[in-house]
Amino acid sequence: MAISVKQSQKIKGRARGFHALMSLYEENYVRFNQLVSGLPDAGRQSLSQRTNDVDLYLRILERYKYTTTVLLTYRLQCEKGEVSTPDMKIRLYHDARQAEVMSCCFRDSRHYGWLERDSCHSAIEWRWRMNHFLFKWLNYCLKSGHGFPQQKPDIDWSYFIQSVSAD
């Protein structure tokens, strides 16, 4: 079910209850499918490059008839080398047409303390924050022109696999 722009704008102002969270999952599913045209098989990875933006990486971790689990991240250069942040594991529920953040790892948590599970009073609040972050990030990626029609099998994913295994 597609959500209209007016409904999308209302998401921001809603109380952060269960119903609003389910609406946010639906909106994230729509945005994710706009970003990724056709999911590749499990184990495949893709790279989206834009001239004036950071490269966006997508890896399909699991793919089943009703669910798919993916990893979406940036690779950033810093003084310590290359880091992946945010390292976001997302589960897509194809039958329910919802996308939910399963976990997220920020390499520099001082900027994202408000997303830490310990800073939340409830599981719904944490899920709301994580999925609202995904909502904003997907919108940013779409506005920046990112997309995943192309496959890049030569990406070194060993670093990402290690970070996902730690979850």
The 8 nearest C-alpha neighbors of each residue, nearest first, counted from 0:
[[1, 2, 96, 25, 29, 95, 26, 97],
 [2, 0, 3, 29, 26, 25, 28, 96],
 [1, 3, 6, 7, 0, 26, 4, 25],
 [2, 4, 6, 5, 7, 1, 8, 26],
 [3, 5, 7, 6, 8, 2, 9, 1],
 [6, 4, 8, 7, 3, 9, 2, 10],
 [7, 5, 9, 3, 8, 4, 2, 10],
 [6, 8, 4, 5, 10, 9, 3, 2],
 [7, 9, 5, 6, 10, 11, 4, 12],
 [8, 10, 6, 11, 7, 12, 5, 13],
 [11, 9, 7, 13, 8, 12, 6, 19],
 [10, 12, 9, 13, 8, 7, 131, 14],
 [11, 13, 9, 10, 14, 8, 15, 19],
 [14, 12, 10, 11, 15, 9, 19, 16],
 [13, 15, 16, 12, 19, 10, 11, 18],
 [14, 16, 19, 13, 127, 20, 124, 17],
 [17, 15, 19, 18, 14, 20, 123, 124],
 [16, 18, 20, 19, 21, 15, 123, 22],
 [19, 17, 21, 20, 16, 22, 15, 23],
 [20, 18, 22, 21, 16, 17, 15, 23],
 [19, 21, 23, 17, 22, 18, 127, 16],
 [20, 22, 24, 18, 23, 19, 17, 25],
 [23, 21, 19, 25, 20, 24, 26, 18],
 [22, 24, 20, 26, 25, 21, 27, 19],
 [25, 23, 97, 98, 21, 27, 22, 26],
 [26, 24, 97, 22, 28, 23, 27, 96],
 [25, 27, 23, 29, 28, 24, 22, 30],
 [28, 26, 30, 24, 29, 25, 98, 134],
 [29, 27, 98, 97, 25, 31, 26, 30],
 [28, 30, 26, 32, 27, 31, 33, 25],
 [31, 29, 33, 27, 32, 28, 137, 26],
 [32, 30, 34, 28, 33, 29, 27, 35],
 [33, 31, 35, 29, 34, 30, 36, 28],
 [32, 34, 30, 31, 35, 29, 36, 141],
 [33, 35, 146, 31, 32, 141, 30, 36],
 [36, 34, 147, 32, 33, 146, 37, 31],
 [37, 35, 148, 32, 147, 34, 38, 33],
 [36, 38, 35, 39, 148, 32, 147, 34],
 [37, 39, 36, 40, 35, 59, 147, 67],
 [38, 40, 43, 37, 41, 59, 44, 150],
 [41, 39, 43, 42, 62, 38, 59, 61],
 [42, 40, 59, 61, 62, 60, 43, 39],
 [41, 43, 59, 60, 40, 44, 58, 61],
 [44, 42, 41, 59, 40, 58, 39, 45],
 [45, 43, 58, 57, 59, 152, 151, 150],
 [44, 46, 150, 151, 57, 56, 58, 147],
 [45, 47, 56, 55, 151, 57, 48, 147],
 [48, 46, 55, 145, 54, 146, 147, 56],
 [49, 47, 54, 46, 55, 50, 145, 53],
 [48, 50, 52, 51, 145, 54, 47, 53],
 [49, 51, 52, 48, 53, 54, 143, 144],
 [52, 50, 49, 53, 143, 48, 54, 144],
 [53, 51, 49, 50, 54, 143, 48, 55],
 [52, 54, 55, 73, 49, 48, 51, 75],
 [55, 53, 48, 47, 73, 52, 56, 49],
 [54, 56, 73, 47, 46, 72, 53, 48],
 [57, 55, 46, 72, 71, 45, 73, 47],
 [58, 56, 71, 45, 44, 70, 46, 59],
 [57, 59, 44, 70, 69, 43, 60, 45],
 [58, 60, 69, 41, 42, 43, 61, 44],
 [59, 61, 69, 68, 41, 42, 58, 70],
 [62, 60, 68, 41, 67, 59, 63, 69],
 [61, 63, 67, 41, 66, 68, 40, 60],
 [64, 62, 66, 65, 67, 61, 41, 68],
 [63, 65, 66, 62, 93, 67, 94, 92],
 [66, 64, 93, 63, 94, 92, 67, 91],
 [67, 65, 92, 63, 91, 93, 64, 62],
 [66, 68, 62, 91, 61, 90, 63, 69],
 [69, 67, 90, 61, 60, 89, 91, 59],
 [70, 68, 59, 60, 89, 58, 88, 90],
 [69, 71, 88, 58, 87, 57, 89, 59],
 [70, 72, 57, 87, 56, 86, 69, 88],
 [73, 71, 86, 56, 85, 84, 55, 83],
 [72, 74, 55, 83, 84, 56, 54, 75],
 [75, 73, 83, 82, 81, 84, 72, 76],
 [74, 76, 82, 81, 83, 73, 77, 84],
 [75, 77, 81, 80, 82, 74, 78, 79],
 [78, 76, 80, 79, 81, 75, 82, 74],
 [77, 79, 80, 76, 81, 82, 75, 107],
 [80, 78, 77, 81, 76, 82, 75, 106],
 [81, 79, 77, 78, 76, 82, 75, 74],
 [80, 82, 76, 75, 77, 74, 79, 83],
 [83, 81, 75, 74, 84, 76, 80, 106],
 [84, 82, 74, 73, 86, 85, 72, 75],
 [85, 83, 86, 105, 73, 106, 72, 82],
 [84, 86, 105, 72, 87, 104, 83, 103],
 [85, 87, 72, 84, 104, 103, 83, 71],
 [86, 88, 103, 71, 70, 85, 102, 72],
 [87, 89, 70, 102, 101, 69, 100, 103],
 [90, 88, 100, 69, 101, 99, 68, 87],
 [91, 89, 68, 99, 98, 67, 100, 101],
 [90, 92, 98, 67, 66, 97, 93, 68],
 [93, 91, 66, 97, 95, 96, 94, 65],
 [92, 94, 96, 65, 95, 66, 91, 97],
 [93, 95, 96, 92, 65, 66, 97, 64],
 [94, 96, 92, 97, 93, 25, 65, 91],
 [97, 95, 93, 94, 92, 25, 28, 98],
 [96, 98, 25, 24, 28, 92, 95, 91],
 [99, 97, 91, 28, 24, 27, 90, 92],
 [98, 100, 90, 89, 24, 101, 91, 130],
 [101, 99, 89, 102, 130, 88, 90, 129],
 [102, 100, 89, 88, 99, 90, 103, 87],
 [103, 101, 88, 100, 87, 104, 89, 166],
 [102, 104, 87, 86, 88, 85, 105, 101],
 [103, 105, 86, 85, 106, 87, 84, 102],
 [106, 104, 85, 84, 107, 108, 86, 103],
 [105, 107, 84, 108, 104, 83, 82, 85],
 [108, 106, 105, 109, 110, 111, 84, 104],
 [107, 109, 111, 110, 105, 112, 106, 115],
 [108, 110, 111, 112, 107, 113, 105, 106],
 [111, 109, 108, 112, 107, 113, 105, 114],
 [110, 112, 108, 113, 114, 109, 115, 105],
 [113, 111, 114, 115, 109, 108, 110, 118],
 [112, 114, 111, 115, 118, 119, 128, 110],
 [115, 113, 112, 111, 128, 116, 129, 125],
 [116, 114, 112, 117, 118, 113, 111, 119],
 [115, 117, 118, 119, 125, 114, 122, 113],
 [118, 116, 115, 119, 120, 114, 125, 113],
 [117, 119, 116, 115, 113, 120, 114, 112],
 [120, 118, 117, 116, 125, 121, 124, 115],
 [119, 121, 124, 118, 122, 117, 125, 123],
 [122, 120, 124, 123, 119, 125, 116, 126],
 [121, 123, 125, 124, 126, 120, 119, 116],
 [124, 122, 126, 121, 125, 127, 17, 16],
 [123, 125, 127, 121, 122, 126, 119, 128],
 [126, 124, 122, 128, 127, 123, 119, 116],
 [125, 127, 123, 129, 128, 124, 130, 122],
 [126, 128, 124, 130, 125, 129, 131, 123],
 [129, 127, 131, 125, 126, 130, 132, 114],
 [130, 128, 132, 126, 131, 127, 125, 133],
 [129, 131, 133, 132, 127, 128, 100, 126],
 [130, 132, 134, 128, 133, 129, 127, 135],
 [131, 133, 129, 135, 130, 134, 136, 128],
 [134, 132, 130, 136, 131, 135, 137, 129],
 [135, 133, 131, 137, 132, 136, 27, 130],
 [136, 134, 138, 132, 133, 137, 139, 131],
 [135, 137, 133, 139, 138, 134, 132, 140],
 [138, 136, 140, 134, 139, 135, 133, 141],
 [139, 137, 135, 141, 136, 140, 142, 134],
 [138, 140, 136, 142, 137, 141, 143, 135],
 [141, 139, 137, 143, 145, 138, 142, 136],
 [140, 142, 138, 144, 143, 139, 145, 137],
 [141, 143, 139, 144, 140, 138, 145, 137],
 [144, 142, 140, 141, 145, 139, 52, 49],
 [143, 145, 141, 142, 140, 146, 49, 139],
 [146, 144, 140, 141, 47, 143, 49, 34],
 [147, 145, 34, 35, 47, 148, 144, 141],
 [148, 146, 35, 149, 47, 36, 45, 34],
 [147, 149, 36, 146, 35, 150, 37, 45],
 [150, 148, 147, 45, 151, 46, 47, 146],
 [149, 151, 45, 152, 44, 148, 46, 147],
 [150, 152, 45, 153, 46, 154, 44, 149],
 [151, 153, 154, 150, 44, 43, 45, 155],
 [152, 154, 151, 155, 44, 156, 150, 45],
 [155, 153, 152, 156, 151, 44, 45, 46],
 [156, 154, 157, 153, 158, 159, 152, 44],
 [155, 157, 159, 158, 154, 160, 44, 58],
 [158, 156, 160, 159, 155, 161, 162, 154],
 [159, 157, 161, 156, 160, 162, 155, 83],
 [160, 158, 162, 156, 161, 157, 163, 83],
 [159, 161, 157, 163, 162, 158, 164, 156],
 [162, 160, 164, 158, 159, 163, 157, 165],
 [161, 163, 159, 165, 164, 160, 158, 166],
 [162, 164, 160, 165, 166, 161, 159, 88],
 [165, 163, 161, 166, 162, 160, 159, 158],
 [164, 166, 163, 162, 161, 160, 104, 159],
 [165, 164, 163, 162, 102, 104, 103, 161]]
